[in-house]
Amino acid sequence: MGRTIPILAYHKVDTEAPTRFWIRTDSFELQMALLRERGHETVSLEDLWLFANGAAGLPRKSVCITFDDGYENFFSRAFPILRKYGFKATVFLPTAFIGTDCRHSNEWDRSPEESFFRADHMLWTEVLQLQKYGMEFGAHTRTHADLVRLLMTDPEQAEAEIAVSKNDLEDRLTVKAKFFSYPYRSSNSCLEEMVRRAGFLGAVIMNNKAFDLSDGNWFQMDRIPVFSGVPGRSDKELRADFLALLGEKI
């Protein structure tokens, strides 16, 4: 067992949490304040890769913060809090849903609660602003496709979802897109090979584990999902819940 790093996976941050995929803004700030209080420093996925390949060091208490789907509330709600604490994050974008002139809603938030409290996606202009502040961007396919299912019916389209999303990011951001996030947590060895062929350095999943920099699979990088949790928890209980995800005690 080598050095392990918690890679936290978020989706949405806003004033309400209608489903588990949302974190209330005040809860997110509590979590970021706790990371700062405990001496954690945020690092990018590329920082992890460079460390594993002997090119750089890492802070003693490193943590990665990642967000899937590129929702507008990352820009308006989460980013100001990250900036307040001097933290950075990696955001995975389904590139077909990132708007140029208008915002897009998606086709996968189908529950009544999600539909009632709708979340649109960011604009490319917002993505570019975030990039200037040190946010890292990765690909999450073009259309948030279920790649495992698509692989069974149309493997060429599955590969295109991966490769074209990388091209989309690189065309817009003029930097290499180095990491990928599999939608719906789904992956297999065939998809891993497609991600490699596309030129990514690694890809993330969600399985409630910290990532082992020495022995982990870089195309199945472990992440710890952060969900909204049980309503009515006190601040002390919320702190304890979050620290437990990091393997720490209050």
C-alpha positions in Angstrom: 0.0 0.0 0.0 1.4 3.4 -1.0 0.3 6.9 -0.3 -3.4 7.4 -0.5 -5.2 10.6 -1.3 -8.9 11.3 -0.9 -10.5 12.5 -4.2 -13.9 14.0 -3.3 -16.7 13.9 -5.9 -19.4 16.5 -5.9 -22.2 17.4 -8.3 -24.3 20.4 -7.3 -24.1 23.1 -4.6 -27.0 25.5 -4.0 -29.3 26.9 -1.3 -31.4 23.7 -1.2 -30.6 20.0 -1.4 -33.7 18.3 -3.0 -31.8 15.1 -3.7 -28.6 13.5 -2.5 -26.7 14.9 -5.4 -27.0 18.4 -4.0 -25.0 20.0 -1.2 -26.4 23.0 0.5 -24.2 26.1 0.2 -23.7 26.4 3.9 -22.8 22.7 4.2 -20.2 23.1 1.4 -18.7 26.1 3.2 -18.6 24.2 6.5 -16.7 21.4 4.7 -14.2 23.7 3.0 -13.6 25.6 6.3 -13.0 22.2 8.0 -10.4 21.3 5.4 -8.6 24.6 5.9 -8.9 24.2 9.7 -7.4 20.7 9.6 -4.5 21.8 7.4 -5.5 20.2 4.1 -4.4 21.6 0.8 -6.1 21.0 -2.5 -4.2 19.5 -5.4 -5.2 18.8 -9.0 -5.4 15.4 -10.6 -2.4 16.4 -12.7 -0.5 17.1 -9.4 -1.1 13.5 -8.4 0.1 12.2 -11.7 3.2 14.3 -11.6 4.0 13.1 -8.0 3.4 9.5 -9.0 5.8 9.9 -11.9 8.5 11.6 -9.7 8.2 15.1 -11.2 6.8 17.0 -8.2 6.1 16.8 -4.5 2.7 16.9 -2.7 1.6 18.7 0.5 1.5 16.4 3.5 -2.3 16.6 3.8 -3.5 16.7 0.2 -7.0 16.4 -1.0 -8.6 16.5 -4.5 -11.9 18.2 -5.0 -13.8 17.2 -8.2 -17.2 18.1 -9.6 -19.1 16.2 -12.3 -21.4 17.7 -14.9 -20.4 21.3 -15.1 -23.5 22.8 -13.6 -23.9 26.6 -13.4 -24.1 26.4 -9.7 -20.4 25.4 -9.6 -19.6 28.8 -11.0 -22.1 30.8 -8.9 -22.1 28.9 -5.6 -19.2 26.5 -5.2 -16.4 28.6 -6.8 -16.7 31.7 -4.6 -16.3 29.4 -1.6 -13.4 27.6 -3.0 -11.7 30.9 -3.9 -12.4 32.2 -0.4 -10.4 29.3 1.1 -7.7 29.3 -1.6 -8.8 25.9 -2.9 -8.9 24.5 -6.5 -11.0 21.8 -8.0 -11.3 19.7 -11.1 -14.6 20.0 -13.1 -15.6 17.3 -15.6 -17.7 18.7 -18.4 -20.2 16.9 -20.7 -19.1 19.2 -23.6 -22.3 19.2 -25.7 -24.2 20.8 -22.7 -21.8 23.7 -22.1 -23.4 26.7 -23.8 -22.0 29.4 -26.0 -24.8 31.9 -26.1 -27.4 30.3 -23.8 -27.6 27.7 -21.0 -28.6 24.1 -21.6 -30.5 21.8 -19.3 -29.9 18.1 -19.5 -31.7 14.9 -20.2 -30.5 12.8 -17.2 -31.9 14.7 -14.2 -35.3 13.1 -14.5 -36.6 12.7 -10.9 -39.5 15.0 -9.9 -37.2 16.6 -7.3 -34.5 17.4 -9.8 -37.0 18.7 -12.3 -38.5 21.0 -9.7 -35.2 22.4 -8.6 -33.6 22.6 -12.1 -29.9 23.0 -12.7 -28.6 24.3 -16.0 -25.0 24.0 -17.2 -22.2 26.6 -17.4 -21.3 28.7 -20.4 -17.9 28.4 -22.1 -17.2 32.0 -21.0 -17.6 31.0 -17.4 -15.4 27.9 -17.9 -12.6 30.2 -19.3 -13.0 32.5 -16.3 -12.6 29.6 -13.9 -9.6 28.3 -15.8 -7.8 31.7 -15.2 -8.3 31.1 -11.4 -6.6 27.7 -11.6 -9.5 25.3 -12.0 -8.7 22.1 -13.8 -11.1 20.8 -16.5 -11.6 17.2 -17.6 -14.0 15.5 -20.0 -17.2 13.7 -19.1 -18.2 12.6 -22.6 -20.1 14.9 -24.9 -23.6 13.9 -23.9 -23.3 12.2 -20.5 -23.7 8.9 -22.3 -23.9 5.6 -20.4 -20.8 4.2 -22.0 -21.2 0.6 -20.8 -24.6 0.4 -22.5 -23.4 2.3 -25.6 -20.4 0.0 -26.0 -22.7 -3.0 -26.4 -24.7 -1.4 -29.2 -22.4 1.1 -30.9 -18.7 0.8 -29.8 -17.6 3.4 -32.4 -20.0 6.0 -30.9 -18.8 5.1 -27.4 -15.3 5.9 -28.5 -16.4 9.1 -30.2 -18.1 10.3 -27.0 -14.7 10.0 -25.3 -12.4 11.3 -28.0 -14.6 14.2 -29.2 -15.2 15.5 -25.7 -11.4 15.7 -25.3 -11.1 17.6 -28.6 -14.0 19.9 -27.6 -12.2 20.9 -24.3 -8.8 21.4 -26.0 -10.3 23.5 -28.8 -12.0 25.8 -26.2 -9.4 25.9 -23.5 -6.2 25.6 -25.6 -4.6 23.2 -23.1 -4.5 19.5 -23.0 -7.5 17.7 -21.4 -5.7 15.1 -19.3 -8.4 13.4 -17.2 -11.8 11.8 -17.8 -14.8 10.9 -15.7 -17.0 8.0 -16.6 -20.7 8.9 -16.4 -22.9 6.8 -14.2 -19.8 5.4 -12.4 -19.7 2.7 -15.2 -16.5 1.4 -16.8 -14.8 -1.7 -17.9 -11.5 -2.7 -19.5 -12.6 -1.9 -23.1 -13.6 1.7 -22.1 -10.3 2.1 -20.2 -8.5 1.3 -23.4 -10.6 3.8 -25.3 -9.7 6.5 -22.7 -6.0 5.6 -23.1 -6.2 5.7 -26.8 -7.8 9.2 -26.7 -4.7 10.4 -24.9 -5.9 10.9 -21.3 -3.6 10.3 -18.4 -6.3 8.9 -16.2 -10.0 8.5 -15.5 -12.1 8.6 -12.3 -14.9 6.5 -10.9 -16.8 6.7 -7.6 -16.5 3.8 -5.1 -16.0 5.4 -1.7 -12.2 4.7 -1.5 -9.1 6.9 -1.4 -6.8 6.6 -4.3 -3.5 4.8 -3.9 -0.9 6.7 -5.9 1.4 3.7 -6.1 -0.9 0.7 -6.6 -4.1 2.3 -7.9 -5.4 1.9 -11.5 -5.0 5.4 -13.1 -7.9 4.6 -15.4 -10.1 3.6 -12.5 -9.1 6.3 -10.0 -11.0 5.9 -6.8 -13.2 8.8 -5.6 -15.4 9.4 -2.5 -18.8 10.8 -3.4 -20.1 13.6 -1.1 -23.8 13.5 -0.9 -26.3 15.8 1.0 -26.7 13.4 3.9 -29.4 13.1 6.5 -31.5 16.2 7.0 -31.5 17.9 10.4 -27.9 17.0 11.4 -26.2 19.5 13.7 -23.0 21.3 12.6 -21.0 19.0 14.9 -22.6 15.9 13.3 -22.0 17.3 9.8 -18.3 17.9 10.7 -18.0 14.4 12.0 -19.7 13.0 8.9 -17.3 14.8 6.6 -14.2 14.0 8.5 -15.2 10.3 8.4 -15.1 10.5 4.6 -11.5 11.6 4.9 -10.7 8.9 7.4 -10.4 11.4 10.3 -12.1 11.9 13.6 -13.5 15.1 15.1 
